[in-house]
Structures are given as structure tokens and as C-alpha cells.
Amino acid sequence: MNIYDEAHTLAKSLKESDELNRLKQAEEVLKKDEEAKKIAVDYLLEQEKIQYMTAMGEKTEDSYKKLQEMAVLVSNNSIAQEYVQAFIRWNQLISDVHKIVMEAMTDEGMELLKEAVGRK
């Protein structure tokens, strides 16, 4: 088994996935509506900001309130909502694949890495 060939097969599967196709379709529709585009992009950027702040140990109460307000805007705009949902599904797929790969890396011979990620 050639690891690089397997990686290319995985990349091809990801490119052909329903999740990515839905995201691309939603993006095409989103590009045609400036208001929906702004709502979706602002929401996703605020979400990223909160994740970063949380990782840095910073307080996020104000940002959470802002995100909740933005979520209402997303839910009231079907185009923005479709894109955000497709984006979340795509991110979940990538996260799941990453977790699977990381689990393989934390098997035998990787005790230090196991400790670093809290698995033992």
C-alpha cells in the first residue's frame, strides 16, 4: 500500500463528496445575492473569532450574543441559511476525516502525542 496513493484517493473522494457539491451549489447561489453573502460571511467569521477567542482563553460573552443575533439573520435568509448549513456539513466531514487520521497517529509508538491530545 502506497500512502500517497491512498491520500490522493481520499482527496478525490472529498472532491466528489455530496457535502462539497452542496457547498459549491450553495456558494453559486450565494454569490448572486449580496445581502445573503454578507450575512453568511459575517456569521461564519464571527464563529471563527469565537473559536479563536475560546482557544486563547479569552472571554466570549459579547461575541456569543452577537453570534446569536447574527444567527437570527441567517435563519431569516434562506440563501444564507443554505450556505451556512452546507459549510457546517463540509467542515464536519473534514473534521471527522481529520479525527480518523489523528487516531491512526496516536496508536503504537506515539505515547507522547497521546498524552498531548489527552488520550490514554
N, C-alpha and C positions, 0 to 999 in steps of 0.2 A: 504494500500500500504506500503510495506516494502522498505525503501530507499536503503538498502544494496542489496536487490534482484534486484532492478532497476539498481543499479550500476554494478552488475555482468552481467546483461543483456546487458547493454551498452558496457562493456568490451568485451563480446562475440561478439557483433555486430562489434566492432572495429577490433577484431582479424580476423573476416571473411570478412572484407570490401575489395572491389576491390582495393582500394588505398594501403592497406597493402600488399595484394597479389602481386600487380605490383611492389611494393618496394622490396619485398623478391625476386621476379624473377630477377629484375634488379641487385640486390645485388649478386645473384648467378653468373650472367654473369660477373659482375664487378670483383669479386674475382679471375677470371681466367685471367685477363689482368692487370698486374702490372702498366703499364703506365696509363691506363684509371683510375685505382683505385687511383693512386697518384693525377691525375688531379682533379677527383671528390672530393676527401677528402680535398685536399688543397683549392679548391674553397669554399667548404662548411665551412671549418674552418675560412677562410678569411671573409666570410659573417658573421659568428658568431662574429668575432672580431670587425667588423664594427658596428654591432648591440650593442655590449657591449660599445664600444667607444662612440657611439651616446648617449646611456643611461647615460653615465658618463659625457656627455657634452664635450668630447674631440674632437679635430679636426680630420677629417677622409679623407681629400682630397687625400693624398698619398695612403691610403688604397683603396679608391674608384678607383683610377687609376689602382692600382694593380689588383683589382677585375675585372675591365673591361678587362684588358689584359688576366686574367685567364678565363673570360667568352668566349673569342675567342678560347682558348684551349679547353674548354668544348664543344663549338659548333662544333669544328672540329673533335671531337672524339665521334662517335655515341654511344658507350658504356657508356662513362662518361656522355654524354648528357641525355641518357635514365635514368640513375640512379639519376642524379640531378633533373630531371623533376619529377620522381616518389617520390623523397624525398620531394620536394616542395609541391606536391599534398597531401602527407601524413601529412606534417606539417600544411597545410591549413585546412585539415579535423579536426585535433586535435585543432587548433586554433578556428575554428568555434564551436566545441563542448564546449570548454572552455568558449567562449563568452556566449553561451546559459546558461551554469551553472552559470556564474557570473551574468547574468541578473536576474536569479531567486534569487540570494543572495542580489541583490540591490533593491528588492521590499520592501514592508511594513516592518517597524521595523529596517531598515538598513540605516537610514539617514546619519550617519557618513561615512559609506562606500560609499554611493552615492556621497558625497562631495569629498571623496578621489579619486574616479575614474572619477570625472568631469561630473557626470550625475545628472541632476536635472530638 
